[in-house]
Amino acid sequence: MRDAHNIREVEALGVDWIGMIFYPRSLRYVSEVPAEGRSRRAKRVAVFVDAPLADICRTVRDYAFDLVQLHGDESPQLCRDLRKALPGVKIVKAFSVKDAASLQGVAQYEGTADYYLFDTHCDSRGGSGQMFDHALLQAYTGSTPFLLSGGLSPDNVREVKALKHPMLAGYDLNSRFETAPALKDSALIKQFIEIIKS
């Protein structure tokens, strides 16, 4: 997110985290964090794709982000380096899920990230708007909690709610909750939250 009014509007719904994307090739790229982006009602997530360690650290420190989300091919070593460089900042490592084999590489990140994010496999870096087969997640037996992403929408929220997994920690609401790139539809988010909590 990058629009100040939209951030306030979504934050008022009681969401836990608000993400800002620092990947120049993304339509949601944030070139400057608005002042509202730094408030503390909801935690702030800085999203990167294969960015250098120094760039990540500078952005997180400049804007006091609470979490870093790595959405590229970052190594377990980079996660460890971030832990040392940014004490207290939580790390989310994203993985694209296509089939059961997609989860095989996750184990090497155990202990290096605070959360995983499971997204739908696509040629781009997220934002496909498509949902993957959630039954594949039954093969995940790690101890790191995960966030569910990939095509979540008010239209499939009941299917999403049906996923029961002991390590499911939350939901990442992205492209299907937007009226334009980086601009969230607060009414759709409110609807999703109400159904999830009902």
WOVEN-V776696 format. One line per field, one symbol per residue. phi: phi as a letter, one per 20 degrees, with the letter a starting at -180 (. if undefined). A space follows every 10 residues. Layout:
phi: ???
//
This chain:
phi: .begffffff fffnfeccdc edcgeefdgd ebefgffdfd fdfddedccl efgfffffff ffdlfecddd dddfegffff ffgffcgnef dddeceddbg ffefefgfeg ndcebdcdcf fbfeenmfmd defffffffe cfdefcdecn mfbgfdffff fffdbfdfdr cddcgeddea gmdeefffff fffffgef
//
